[in-house]
Amino acid sequence: MPELKSLLPVIGLALAGCSTTTARNPATLSPEHPIPVPETEEGAPADWAQAQLAWQWDYPAPLIHDYQQDRQAHNCLELLTLTASGYKARNPFEQPFLQARTTICEAVKVTGNLSGFDQSFLGSTLLQQDLPYKAPAEFALAISGSSEQRVSESDTWAEVEVPAGHEPVSNYEAVYRGRDGSVQRLTVLARGDYNGDGLEDAVLYLRDGVDGGSYAHARYLVVTRLEEGAPLTLLPSDAEQ
């Protein structure tokens, strides 16, 4: 199964600006999204999330089930349906890749709920060095019972752990490294109004790992900022509602 990074498209969609405005701004997709938007003669389709979900992969994902015949997923729609019914990767070493691909598909499905927004307090880029001080504790990597407890007892990522390193890749992606060897790569997938309150929200994709270790996990979060200078607020996703 190819790595997600190999799926990066080159598409000409830009993120909306960060300034507060009374004009309705459109929901936008990151130009570095791991799943491309199939282009038409008119350009990117208006319903780009649905187009991404139905996009046919060059390499299908082979899946097995404990009680049903083997299947292949050729796009996100098939993958989400099959994994929800108990299908898993053909080989154990492929499961982390399958989990990451399933998570990105779930995140794409969530971006389909984004609409235009009236006002934004998010700023032009979310992935700055001081993000741990402004982000909810759920941003922190929790791979043990003790770290999960610290997350549940903390308000911000920095209260759980202040990353030792920050490596900006672009306005849409950054890597945060922990003192314990943990590595978190954050990608802004899309921005727009997710919950209908008129404010701009953002869908983030997080890939977690450990230097020199086998741990790998992917997840997504939906965040917003309710007023200028306020910390980020975590919004419940479809899976959490």
N, C-alpha and C positions, 0 to 999 in steps of 0.2 A: 504494500500500500504506500503510495507516495506521501511525502511529508506535506503538511498544509502549506508551507511556505512556497512550494512549487506551484501552487494554484493562484499566486498573486496576479491579479489582472492589471492592465494599464487602462484605466477608464478616466474620463475627464469630468468627474463629479467632484465638487469642492465642498468643504464644510461651510456652514453658514457662519456669518460673523458673530462676534461676541457682544456687540454693543446693544444696549437696551433700546428698543424701538417699538413704536405703536403699530407698524406695518406687519402683516402676517408674513413670516418667513417660511419657506418650504423645508420639509424634512430632507436630510441629505445623507449620502453614503460616503464613507471614507474611500479615497482613491486607492488605498492600500488594503482593501477588504480581501480576506483570503479566498472568497468565492466570487468569481466574476459575474457581471451582469451581461447576459446575452444581448448584443446590440441588434437593433433593427435598422431599417433604412432611415427611420426618423430619429435614431439615436437610442439612448437607454430607455426602456419602457417605463411608464409612469408607476406601474406596480412592480418595482424592482425586487422587492422581497419575494414575491411569488415567482418571478422569473428565476431568481437564484435557487429557490427550493426545487424547481423543476429542471434546472440545468443538468444535462447529462455528463457524467464524469468520463474522462478518457479511460480510467481504470476502475471498474466496479469493485465494490467491497464484498468479498466472499464471507458468508455468514453460516453459522451452524446453530442447531437447536437440539435440545436434549430429547425431544419427542416428535419433531417434525423434520421434513426433508430439508436439505441444504438449499440456501437461496443466495442470490446476489442482489445488492442494492446498487442501483445505477444513478441515483440522485438523492437529495436530502429527503424528499417526500417518502421514498421507499425506505430509506434508512430509518427514519423516525417511526414509521409504521412497524417495521420488522423488529427493531430493538425494543419497542414498547410491548411486543408480544413474546419477548424472551429470547430473541436471537442474539448471538454474541460472535466475537471474532473466531475465525477458523483455528488460529493458533494462539496460545496464551501470550506470546511476545507481541502479537498484533493488537491485543486488547487496548493498550494505552492510545494507540493511533486511532482505533475505532471510537474510543471514548472521546478523544479530542474532536474527531470529525462529527460525532453525534452532537456534542456540545455546540460546535459552531453552527450546525444546522438548527438547533434549538434557538440559538441567538438570532439567526436570520429570521426565524418564525416570529420572534418577538419584535424585530424591527418592522415587521409588517403592520404593527399597531401604531407606528409613529405617524404623526400628522404635522401640519404646519403649526408654528408657534408665534405668539405675539411678543414675548419678552424673554431675554436670556441673561442669566448671571453666571454662566459657566466659564466664560473667558475663551480666548482664542485657542488655548491648549490646556488640557487637563493634566497632562503627564509631566509636571514639573518636579523639581527636586523636593519641594516642600509638600508634595501630595500626601505623604503619610500623616502629616499634622492636620490635614483637612478632610481626609477620607475616613469613612466608617471602619470600625474594627474588622468588619468582614473582609476587607481587602487583604488582611494579613494571612500568611500561609500557615495553616493549622494541619499538621500531619501526626500529631500525637494527642493523647488525652489531656495533657497539661496545657498544650498550646490552644486546644479547643476551649478549655476552661478560661484561659486568659482572654480569648476573643469574646466569649460570652460575658465577661466581667468588665470589658473595656469599652470606651466610646469611640476611640480613634485607632487607626492603624499604628501610629507612633507609640501609643500606650502599650501595645502588644510587643512591638519591636520597631526600632528605627533602622531602616536599611542602611548598610554600610557603604553602598555604592549606587549611583544613579547614572545610567547610560542612555541619553536621549538618542533615539534612532531617527525620528522625524516628529512632526507635529501630531502624528497619529499613533506613535509607538514609542515605548521606552522600557528599559530593563532595570529592575531594582534587585540588588544583591544583598542578602542578609549576612550577618557575621558568622552564622552557622553553616554557610555554604549554600543556602537556599537561593534560588533564582526565580524571579517572577517577571514575565514578559507581558506587559499590558498593551492592548491595542484598542483604540477607539473605532468601533465598527460603524456607527451611525449616530446621527443626532436629530432630534425633533421632539414634538410633544407626545409623550407616551401615555399620560393619564388624563389628558383633557383639561388641564388647569391653565393652559395658555403659556406655560413656561417651557423653555427648552430643556430636554433631558438627553442623556447619552447612554448608549449601550456599549459596554466594555467587555472585551474578551481577555481572559487571564489564563496564561499557561504557566504552571508551577512545576518546579523541578529542584533537584539538588545536584550540585557539582560532584561528579564522580560517582553518583548513586543511580539507582534504577527507578527512583520515585518520579512519576510524571502524572500530572493531572491538569484538566482544563475545566474552566467554569466561566460563567458570564454574570455581570451585574448591570443593573439599570440605576443610574444616579441622576440627581438634579441638584441645583442650588436655589434655595427659596428667596434669597435676597443678596444684595451686593456684599461680598466679604464673608458670607456665612460658610460654614463647613458643608461638605457634600452630604446629601441625604440619600439614603438607599431606598429605592422604590421596589415594592414587591413585583416580581415577574409573574407571567402566566402560570408557571409551575408552582408558585408560592401562594396563589390566590385561591 
